[in-house]
Amino acid sequence: LRLSEGQAMRVSFGVAPFTPRQVSVRLTGPGGDAAFGAVQARGLKEGQLTCLVTVANMRSQLGHVSGRYAVDVLIGDAILDRAVLWPVGTVDLSFAAAPPSGPGGALPDVEHSFAPPPKRPFSVVSLAFTAAVLACAAPAASALAAAGANAAGLEA
């Protein structure tokens, strides 16, 4: 597959029996970690996750270095013992000439993907716990009063 300026590559794959929390497509240069770019997968639709890799997005991440890149899908989740690395293939990327670098240039946008907050227990569980504590506190207070405890004489 060859991609040049203005083109994109869409990587879609099905996920079952669970939806992983971290999925990304990684492009690695010929020197291993010499050039590296990643795009986070977004939007579960009909059991499929899709990741759109555009040449414009990869340009700054890969340092404007054209060439053949390995394409891998990385899948991570808390229920997995270790991350899954799935080699997809290779892509030849052709970038336009790199812009002159200098101070004050705009930095690329950073996208964050946060996990949804964990589910809380039902309110019935909290109410049952509160009732159990209060049910134990009332007999304890009456037992202390019967034993002669005097809380009125405590210093403030």
Phi and psi in degrees as GROMACS dihedral restraints (atoms count N, CA, C in turn):
[ dihedral_restraints ]
;  ai    aj    ak    al  type     phi  dphi    fc
    3     4     5     6     1  -118.3    20    10
    4     5     6     7     1   132.5    20    10
    6     7     8     9     1  -128.4    20    10
    7     8     9    10     1   138.2    20    10
    9    10    11    12     1  -129.9    20    10
   10    11    12    13     1  -175.9    20    10
   12    13    14    15     1   -50.3    20    10
   13    14    15    16     1   135.1    20    10
   15    16    17    18     1    86.5    20    10
   16    17    18    19     1    -2.3    20    10
   18    19    20    21     1  -107.2    20    10
   19    20    21    22     1   165.2    20    10
   21    22    23    24     1  -144.1    20    10
   22    23    24    25     1   163.1    20    10
   24    25    26    27     1  -128.3    20    10
   25    26    27    28     1   129.5    20    10
   27    28    29    30     1  -107.8    20    10
   28    29    30    31     1   125.7    20    10
   30    31    32    33     1  -113.2    20    10
   31    32    33    34     1   115.9    20    10
   33    34    35    36     1  -122.0    20    10
   34    35    36    37     1   142.9    20    10
   36    37    38    39     1  -155.6    20    10
   37    38    39    40     1   150.2    20    10
   39    40    41    42     1   -82.3    20    10
   40    41    42    43     1   146.8    20    10
   42    43    44    45     1  -124.0    20    10
   43    44    45    46     1   126.2    20    10
   45    46    47    48     1  -160.5    20    10
   46    47    48    49     1   148.4    20    10
   48    49    50    51     1   -90.1    20    10
   49    50    51    52     1     6.0    20    10
   51    52    53    54     1  -136.8    20    10
   52    53    54    55     1   165.8    20    10
   54    55    56    57     1  -102.2    20    10
   55    56    57    58     1   113.1    20    10
   57    58    59    60     1   -67.6    20    10
   58    59    60    61     1   151.3    20    10
   60    61    62    63     1   -80.8    20    10
   61    62    63    64     1   -30.2    20    10
   63    64    65    66     1  -126.1    20    10
   64    65    66    67     1   116.5    20    10
   66    67    68    69     1  -137.3    20    10
   67    68    69    70     1   130.1    20    10
   69    70    71    72     1  -147.5    20    10
   70    71    72    73     1   159.0    20    10
   72    73    74    75     1  -106.0    20    10
   73    74    75    76     1   128.7    20    10
   75    76    77    78     1  -115.2    20    10
   76    77    78    79     1   136.7    20    10
   78    79    80    81     1  -113.3    20    10
   79    80    81    82     1   125.0    20    10
   81    82    83    84     1  -120.9    20    10
   82    83    84    85     1   133.9    20    10
   84    85    86    87     1   -74.2    20    10
   85    86    87    88     1   177.2    20    10
   87    88    89    90     1   -63.6    20    10
   88    89    90    91     1   -23.6    20    10
   90    91    92    93     1   -91.5    20    10
   91    92    93    94     1    23.4    20    10
   93    94    95    96     1    81.4    20    10
   94    95    96    97     1  -103.1    20    10
   96    97    98    99     1   -95.4    20    10
   97    98    99   100     1    16.5    20    10
   99   100   101   102     1   -59.8    20    10
  100   101   102   103     1   -40.9    20    10
  102   103   104   105     1  -139.0    20    10
  103   104   105   106     1   131.9    20    10
  105   106   107   108     1  -143.3    20    10
  106   107   108   109     1   133.5    20    10
  108   109   110   111     1  -141.7    20    10
  109   110   111   112     1   148.0    20    10
  111   112   113   114     1  -140.9    20    10
  112   113   114   115     1   147.0    20    10
  114   115   116   117     1  -129.4    20    10
  115   116   117   118     1   128.7    20    10
  117   118   119   120     1   -76.3    20    10
  118   119   120   121     1   135.6    20    10
  120   121   122   123     1   -72.6    20    10
  121   122   123   124     1   141.9    20    10
  123   124   125   126     1  -131.6    20    10
  124   125   126   127     1   148.8    20    10
  126   127   128   129     1    69.2    20    10
  127   128   129   130     1   101.8    20    10
  129   130   131   132     1   -82.9    20    10
  130   131   132   133     1   119.5    20    10
  132   133   134   135     1  -135.0    20    10
  133   134   135   136     1   120.1    20    10
  135   136   137   138     1    55.0    20    10
  136   137   138   139     1    42.2    20    10
  138   139   140   141     1    75.6    20    10
  139   140   141   142     1    10.4    20    10
  141   142   143   144     1  -123.8    20    10
  142   143   144   145     1   139.5    20    10
  144   145   146   147     1   -99.7    20    10
  145   146   147   148     1   142.7    20    10
  147   148   149   150     1  -126.9    20    10
  148   149   150   151     1   139.6    20    10
  150   151   152   153     1  -128.1    20    10
  151   152   153   154     1   125.4    20    10
  153   154   155   156     1  -104.7    20    10
  154   155   156   157     1   115.6    20    10
  156   157   158   159     1  -105.5    20    10
  157   158   159   160     1   112.2    20    10
  159   160   161   162     1  -104.5    20    10
  160   161   162   163     1   150.3    20    10
  162   163   164   165     1   -62.7    20    10
  163   164   165   166     1   -37.3    20    10
  165   166   167   168     1   -62.2    20    10
  166   167   168   169     1   -40.0    20    10
  168   169   170   171     1   -70.1    20    10
  169   170   171   172     1   -36.6    20    10
  171   172   173   174     1   -79.8    20    10
  172   173   174   175     1   -19.7    20    10
  174   175   176   177     1   -53.4    20    10
  175   176   177   178     1   -53.8    20    10
  177   178   179   180     1   -74.9    20    10
  178   179   180   181     1   -34.6    20    10
  180   181   182   183     1   -65.3    20    10
  181   182   183   184     1   -33.2    20    10
  183   184   185   186     1   -98.5    20    10
  184   185   186   187     1     8.3    20    10
  186   187   188   189     1    67.4    20    10
  187   188   189   190     1    31.4    20    10
  189   190   191   192     1    58.4    20    10
  190   191   192   193     1    26.4    20    10
  192   193   194   195     1   -97.8    20    10
  193   194   195   196     1   110.2    20    10
  195   196   197   198     1   -75.4    20    10
  196   197   198   199     1   155.8    20    10
  198   199   200   201     1   151.0    20    10
  199   200   201   202     1  -170.3    20    10
  201   202   203   204     1   -91.7    20    10
  202   203   204   205     1   128.0    20    10
  204   205   206   207     1  -121.8    20    10
  205   206   207   208     1   140.3    20    10
  207   208   209   210     1   -79.4    20    10
  208   209   210   211     1   136.8    20    10
  210   211   212   213     1  -108.9    20    10
  211   212   213   214     1   122.6    20    10
  213   214   215   216     1  -129.0    20    10
  214   215   216   217     1   149.4    20    10
  216   217   218   219     1  -105.4    20    10
  217   218   219   220     1   127.4    20    10
  219   220   221   222     1  -108.2    20    10
  220   221   222   223     1   128.6    20    10
  222   223   224   225     1  -125.3    20    10
  223   224   225   226     1   127.3    20    10
  225   226   227   228     1  -135.8    20    10
  226   227   228   229     1   145.0    20    10
  228   229   230   231     1  -162.8    20    10
  229   230   231   232     1   160.0    20    10
  231   232   233   234     1   -66.1    20    10
  232   233   234   235     1   -27.3    20    10
  234   235   236   237     1   -82.7    20    10
  235   236   237   238     1   -10.3    20    10
  237   238   239   240     1   -87.6    20    10
  238   239   240   241     1   140.8    20    10
  240   241   242   243     1   -64.2    20    10
  241   242   243   244     1   -39.7    20    10
  243   244   245   246     1  -150.7    20    10
  244   245   246   247     1   164.0    20    10
  246   247   248   249     1   -64.0    20    10
  247   248   249   250     1   149.4    20    10
  249   250   251   252     1   -97.8    20    10
  250   251   252   253     1   127.4    20    10
  252   253   254   255     1  -112.5    20    10
  253   254   255   256     1   116.3    20    10
  255   256   257   258     1  -116.7    20    10
  256   257   258   259     1   107.1    20    10
  258   259   260   261     1   -69.6    20    10
  259   260   261   262     1   129.0    20    10
  261   262   263   264     1  -101.0    20    10
  262   263   264   265     1   -42.8    20    10
  264   265   266   267     1   162.5    20    10
  265   266   267   268     1  -154.1    20    10
  267   268   269   270     1  -129.4    20    10
  268   269   270   271     1   158.7    20    10
  270   271   272   273     1  -141.5    20    10
  271   272   273   274     1   138.8    20    10
  273   274   275   276     1   -96.1    20    10
  274   275   276   277     1   117.1    20    10
  276   277   278   279     1  -103.9    20    10
  277   278   279   280     1   135.0    20    10
  279   280   281   282     1  -120.9    20    10
  280   281   282   283     1   115.1    20    10
  282   283   284   285     1  -101.2    20    10
  283   284   285   286     1   152.1    20    10
  285   286   287   288     1   -70.3    20    10
  286   287   288   289     1   171.3    20    10
  288   289   290   291     1   -57.1    20    10
  289   290   291   292     1   142.5    20    10
  291   292   293   294     1   -68.2    20    10
  292   293   294   295     1   139.0    20    10
  294   295   296   297     1   -69.9    20    10
  295   296   297   298     1   154.0    20    10
  297   298   299   300     1   -62.7    20    10
  298   299   300   301     1   134.6    20    10
  300   301   302   303     1   -90.1    20    10
  301   302   303   304     1   143.0    20    10
  303   304   305   306     1  -165.0    20    10
  304   305   306   307     1   167.5    20    10
  306   307   308   309     1   -68.5    20    10
  307   308   309   310     1   149.4    20    10
  309   310   311   312     1    87.5    20    10
  310   311   312   313     1     3.5    20    10
  312   313   314   315     1   -71.2    20    10
  313   314   315   316     1   154.9    20    10
  315   316   317   318     1   -71.0    20    10
  316   317   318   319     1   138.7    20    10
  318   319   320   321     1   -88.9    20    10
  319   320   321   322     1   152.7    20    10
  321   322   323   324     1   -68.5    20    10
  322   323   324   325     1   152.4    20    10
  324   325   326   327     1   -67.6    20    10
  325   326   327   328     1   142.4    20    10
  327   328   329   330     1  -105.7    20    10
  328   329   330   331     1   126.9    20    10
  330   331   332   333     1  -106.8    20    10
  331   332   333   334     1   133.2    20    10
  333   334   335   336     1  -115.2    20    10
  334   335   336   337     1   143.0    20    10
  336   337   338   339     1  -123.4    20    10
  337   338   339   340     1   113.8    20    10
  339   340   341   342     1  -102.6    20    10
  340   341   342   343     1   146.1    20    10
  342   343   344   345     1   -75.1    20    10
  343   344   345   346     1   146.6    20    10
  345   346   347   348     1   -66.2    20    10
  346   347   348   349     1   151.0    20    10
  348   349   350   351     1   -64.6    20    10
  349   350   351   352     1   150.4    20    10
  351   352   353   354     1   -66.0    20    10
  352   353   354   355     1   153.0    20    10
  354   355   356   357     1   -73.2    20    10
  355   356   357   358     1   142.7    20    10
  357   358   359   360     1   -94.8    20    10
  358   359   360   361     1   155.4    20    10
  360   361   362   363     1   -68.6    20    10
  361   362   363   364     1   161.7    20    10
  363   364   365   366     1   -61.6    20    10
  364   365   366   367     1   151.9    20    10
  366   367   368   369     1   -66.5    20    10
  367   368   369   370     1   -22.9    20    10
  369   370   371   372     1   -62.4    20    10
  370   371   372   373     1   -36.1    20    10
  372   373   374   375     1   -64.0    20    10
  373   374   375   376     1   -44.2    20    10
  375   376   377   378     1   -64.5    20    10
  376   377   378   379     1   -42.6    20    10
  378   379   380   381     1   -65.1    20    10
  379   380   381   382     1   -38.7    20    10
  381   382   383   384     1   -65.4    20    10
  382   383   384   385     1   -40.9    20    10
  384   385   386   387     1   -64.3    20    10
  385   386   387   388     1   -43.6    20    10
  387   388   389   390     1   -62.0    20    10
  388   389   390   391     1   -43.3    20    10
  390   391   392   393     1   -63.4    20    10
  391   392   393   394     1   -39.7    20    10
  393   394   395   396     1   -65.0    20    10
  394   395   396   397     1   -40.9    20    10
  396   397   398   399     1   -66.1    20    10
  397   398   399   400     1   -44.8    20    10
  399   400   401   402     1   -66.8    20    10
  400   401   402   403     1   -34.2    20    10
  402   403   404   405     1   -64.9    20    10
  403   404   405   406     1   -31.6    20    10
  405   406   407   408     1   -82.1    20    10
  406   407   408   409     1   -29.7    20    10
  408   409   410   411     1   -72.3    20    10
  409   410   411   412     1   -36.8    20    10
  411   412   413   414     1   -63.9    20    10
  412   413   414   415     1   -50.2    20    10
  414   415   416   417     1   -64.1    20    10
  415   416   417   418     1   -32.8    20    10
  417   418   419   420     1   -65.5    20    10
  418   419   420   421     1   -41.3    20    10
  420   421   422   423     1   -65.3    20    10
  421   422   423   424     1   -41.9    20    10
  423   424   425   426     1   -68.8    20    10
  424   425   426   427     1   -35.1    20    10
  426   427   428   429     1   -66.1    20    10
  427   428   429   430     1   -38.8    20    10
  429   430   431   432     1   -65.5    20    10
  430   431   432   433     1   -39.8    20    10
  432   433   434   435     1   -67.6    20    10
  433   434   435   436     1   -39.0    20    10
  435   436   437   438     1   -66.9    20    10
  436   437   438   439     1   -30.0    20    10
  438   439   440   441     1   -79.2    20    10
  439   440   441   442     1    -9.4    20    10
  441   442   443   444     1   100.7    20    10
  442   443   444   445     1    14.8    20    10
  444   445   446   447     1   -68.3    20    10
  445   446   447   448     1   138.4    20    10
  447   448   449   450     1  -125.5    20    10
  448   449   450   451     1   100.9    20    10
  450   451   452   453     1   -81.1    20    10
  451   452   453   454     1   -14.0    20    10
  453   454   455   456     1   -71.4    20    10
  454   455   456   457     1   -23.0    20    10
  456   457   458   459     1   -90.8    20    10
  457   458   459   460     1     7.8    20    10
  459   460   461   462     1   -75.4    20    10
  460   461   462   463     1   145.7    20    10
  462   463   464   465     1   -76.3    20    10
  463   464   465   466     1   148.6    20    10
